[in-house]
Amino acid sequence: MKKTIIMLIALLITLTPLTVTATPGKLKKATIIYCNNQKYGQHGKYNHWHKATAKNYATGPVLRVPCGLDTMTITKTSQSKKSITITYKRIKNISGYKIYKSTGGKYKQIAKTTSRIYTDKKVKKGEKPAVQTSQNNSDLYLQANELMAQRKFADVIQVLKQVQPPTLRSLTAMAACYNELGQPDVAIQYYKEADKSSPENTQILYSIGYLYFTQNDTVSAKKYVDLALKADPENANAKELNKYLTQQESNVAMNQAIAFMNNNNYSEAKKTLEKIVKENPSDFQAYYYLGHIGYATQKYEEATRNFSLAIQYNPEYALSYYSIGLAFDKLREFHHSLPAYEQFLKMETDDNKYTQYAKTRIATIRAKK
């Protein structure tokens, strides 16, 4: 099921920051920085998606774009001795562009503009505006989608490696393919490259966390799941994985606390259990064992408080009633211990040393009335 989720991520992210290429210099059409006056990825439930326009992309459920991204159409280019000017159609629902330039592989932001015309006035001798629009990459994307549907993952990778410079879409799609080919380590690296261009994309962060989880690297998995939830607290996949990772961490800590208790190291056991409670305030087992530590160290009021919390968070655990009965006995609060023993016997029907003792205590308390 989780692999399917990662595949969907790769298929849905079909558009990325678009590019305009000048040879030997390169102008990169800016990542769109605003949508409805808010940063991309920070508005709308689940970072909502928009359908790609039929004018530039084939229609269908697979071809969708993250909110705030759309196609870019170059309408004109011109060059003087000292400048290159590009003109493009205004994109709907945005209020700004960032312009990047690269002459050696790495892009550097050179401008921020709201205009649909940009002039680079720092052109070196020999630079040409041989413009290539995003349509060139669109053909590769469509070919990749067809191969993806046929599960020809190695072929998809070869096609998408032709997209230069790499885009958010190509990187996430190749990551999903490498995972399907049994190379999660490589998939993680591609997702991390994608994360650099879209650092608040909660689905990419979740995918990295999940892949680390499949590799049994729970520390790294938790790190990226936490980042995903920070970007979108309502991400259902991240919430589910975070719940599992938290429980896994709790189980390890619980076993450590029990080991401390078995060695009569109650101070360390208590510290460990209190840490569990801090991270998961409804963990009844932690309260149950804290109750036993209170009982063992003769802090009976503290014991009853913790046993009460254990019952509150899990009223179906019979031994909590038995244990709180013992603690109330030590406080000589028999009017509380009696109903606790009675409730225990209603839930525990087997004949064992606990039920036998509870029956004895009930008879003794009643005889004293």
N, C-alpha and C positions, 0 to 999 in steps of 0.2 A: 504493500500500500504506500509506503513512504517513497519508494522509488518512483511510483506513478506521480506523486506530488511534485517531485523534483523535475520530472519530465514536463509536466504542465507549466512549471515555471519557465523552462527553456522555450516552450512553444508560445507562451503568452507574450514574452518580452520580445516583440518583433521589430521595434524601432528603437533607435538609440540616438545620442547626440550625432547629428548628421554632419557630413564633411564636404568641404569644397577644397579641391587640390590644385595647387599651382606648382609648376615644375621650374626649378628645383625647390622652390619654397612651397610651403603648404599653409593654407588657411583652413582652420577647422571651425565650421559653423558652431556657434556656441551652444552649450547646454542651455536649454530654456530655463531661466531662473525663477520665473514666477508663473503661477496659474491662479486666477482669481485673487491676486495680491497675496498669495501665500506660497511658501517654498514647496517645491515638488516633494511629495512623500509625507507631508505634514498635515494634509487636510483630506476629508472624505473618509468614510468608513472603509477599512481595509485597503487604503491607498487606491481608490477606485480607478477603473480603466475606461478608456474611450475607444470606440471602434475606429480603425484606420479608414481614411477616405477612399472610396472606390476609384477616384480619379488617379490615384497614385499606387494603390495596392489592390490585389484581389480581395474580394469580400469573403467573409466566412468567420466562423467562431474562433479559428486559430489566430487570425491576424488582428490583434488588438494592441493598443499602445498604452503605456502608463500615462496617467493624467498629466497634462502639461507638455507632452511631446507630440509633434506632428511632422509631416513631410516638409521638405524645403525645396523650392523650385528656383533655380537660377535663371533670371531673365536677361541679364546683360553683364558683360565684363569689359573693362577697358584698362589701358595701360599707358602711362607716360614714362618719361625717363626715370622719375623718382617715386612712382606710386602705382599701385594696382587697386582698382575699384571694382567691387562686386555689388550687384543689385539683385535682390531676391524678393519674391512675393511675401507680403506680410502674413504671418501665421496667426490664426485665431486663438483667442483665449490666453494670450501672453502679453507681458508688458516690458520684456527686455531680453537682450541677448548678451552672451559673453563671447568675445572673439579670441581664438587661440591661434598661434602660429608656431610652426616647427620647421627648422632647417637642418636638424640633426637627429631626428627620431623622437625627441621629447617636446611636448607641446607646452607653450608658455602663454598665459593670458596677456593679451596686448591691449584689449579695450573692452569696455562695457557700453552698450548703446541701446537705444529704443528705436533707432532708425532702421529702415529696410535697405539702406545703402551704407556701405562701409568702405572707406579708403585707407589702405595701408600706405603711409607716406614714408616708410623706412625700407623701401625696396632696394635690394642690392643689385648691382649691375648683372644682367644675365637672367634674372628671374622672369618667368613667363606665366601668364594667367591661363594656362591650358586647363580650363575648368572641367571638372568631372562631377556630375550631379549624383544625388543619392540613388538614381534609377539604376546605375551600374551594380550597386550592391543589392538592389531589390531582386534582380534576376538570380543572384546567388542565393538569396534568402528563400525564394520560391523553390529553387532546385533542392535546397537543403530540407525544406519542409516535406517535399515529396519523398525524399530518401528517408527522412525521419519516420514517416508513416509506414514505410516498408521495413523499418527497424534495421536499416543499413548504416549503423552508427559510425563505422570506420570511414565510409564514403562521405557521410555528413561532415565529419571532421576535416577531410581533405578539401571539400568544397568551401567550408567556412574559413579555412586558413587563407583563402584567397582574398578575404575581406581585409583590406588594409587602409588605414590603421585598424586594428581590432576594435570592435564595438561592443557595447553592453550585450546586444543580442547575440552576436557570434560567440562571445566568451561564455555566456550562460548555456547556450546550446551545446557548445563543445564540452563544457563541464558535465552536462547531463549525459552526453554520449560516452565520455570516458568512464563515468560511473557505471553505465550499462555494460561497458566492456570489461568491467572488473578492475578498474584502475582508480579507486577512490582518492588516492593520494594526488594523482594528477588532476582529478576533478576539483579537489579542494583548491589547488593552485589557480585554476582558471576562474573559479568563483571568487577568489580573493582579488584577482585582477579586475573582475567585473565590479567588485565592491569599491575599488578605488574610484571608478567613474560614477558610482551611485551609492555613496556611503550610507545613506539612510534607507536603502531598499530592504525592507524587513524580510522579504522572501529569500533574497540572496543570503542574508545573515543566517536565517533559519536553515537553509540548505547546507551551509558550511558547518553549522552546529550539528545537524543530523549526520552528516558524513563523518565527522569526528566521533560521534556516538557509535556509529557502525564499526569504527576502528577501535572501540573501547577506550578512547581518550576522553574520559568524562570531564576532565578539567577544561580542556579546550572547548568541548561541546557546550558546557555550562556558560563559558565566556561568550560564545556567539549567540546562544539562545537568549542570554540576558540582554545583549545588544539589540537583538531582534525585538524583544519585548519593550525595550526602551524606545525604539522607533515606532512601534505599534503595539501597545498593551493588549489589544484585542485580537492579535494574530492567533487563531485557534490552534494551528499546528505547533507554534512555539510554546503556547501555554501547555499543551498536552505533553510535549517533550520535557518542558521545565518541571512539570509535576512529577514525571517519572524520574528525572535526574535527582530531584530533591528527595524523593522517597528512597532512592538508591543510596544517596549520601547518608540519609537518616538511618538506614538499616546497618550500614557500616559503623556509624557512631554508636548505635544502640548495642551492637555486639561488643564494642569496645567498653561501653559502660557496664554491661553485664559481667565482662571479664574483670573489671576493676572491683565490682561488688563481690564476686566470688573470691577475690583475694583480700577482702575486707578493706579495700582502699576506697572508702566511701567519699572522701573529699574529691578525688579525681572523677569518680563515677558521677557525683552530683554536678560537677562542672560540665561534664560531657552532656548530661541529660538536660541541663539548663540551656545549653547551646542549641540542642535539638528543639526545645520548646520555643526559644527565641525565633528560630527559623520557621517552625511550624507549630503555632500556638494551640492547635487542636489534636496534637499527637497524644492519644490517650495512654499509650504504652510508656511514654516518657514520664507522665504524671504517676502512673502506676508504680514504676520503679523508684521515682522520687519519694513516693509514699513509703515504700519499703526501707529506703535509706533513713527516712525520718523515724520509722519504727525501730530500726536497728540501732540508731544513735539516741534512742529514748526521747526524741522530740515528737511526742504523740499528737499534739495539736497540729503541727506542721504535716504530720503523716495523714491526719484526717482531711486536711485541706486538699492535699494532692490526690488522695483516693477519691474524694468528692469530684474533683475535676476529671479524673479518669472515668468515673461513672457518667458524668455530664457528657463527655465526648464519645463514650461508647457504653451505653446502658445495658448492652447484651453480654458483657464480659462478667461472668459469675464471680470469679475470684476477687474482683474489686470489692464486692459486697462482703465477702468473707474477711478480706484484709481490713476493711474499715471497721468491721465488727471487732476485730482484735484490738485495733487502736482505741476505739471507744471504751473497751473493757479496761485498758490501761488507765484511761482517764476516769474510770468508774462512772461513766455516763451510760448506764445500762439501758436507759430508755431510748438511746440511739443504737446501741449494739444489738438489742433484741430484734428490731425490725430488719436490721442488716443481715443477721443470721437467717431470719425467716425468708427474706428475699433470696438469699443464696440457695436455700434448700428448694425453693420453687423452681430455680433454674438448673440446679445440679441434682440430678436424680440418681446418679451412680453411688454405690456404696463404697466409700473410700475414707481415708483418715480425716479428710477435711469435713465431709458430711457428718461423720461420726462425732467429731469434736463440736461442730455447730449444733447438733442435736443435744449434746451434753450441756452446752452453754445455755441453750434455750430453756432446758428443763431446770437448770440451776437458777437462772434469773427469775423464771416464773415462780419457783418455790419460795423465793425471797420476798415476793410481793405480798 
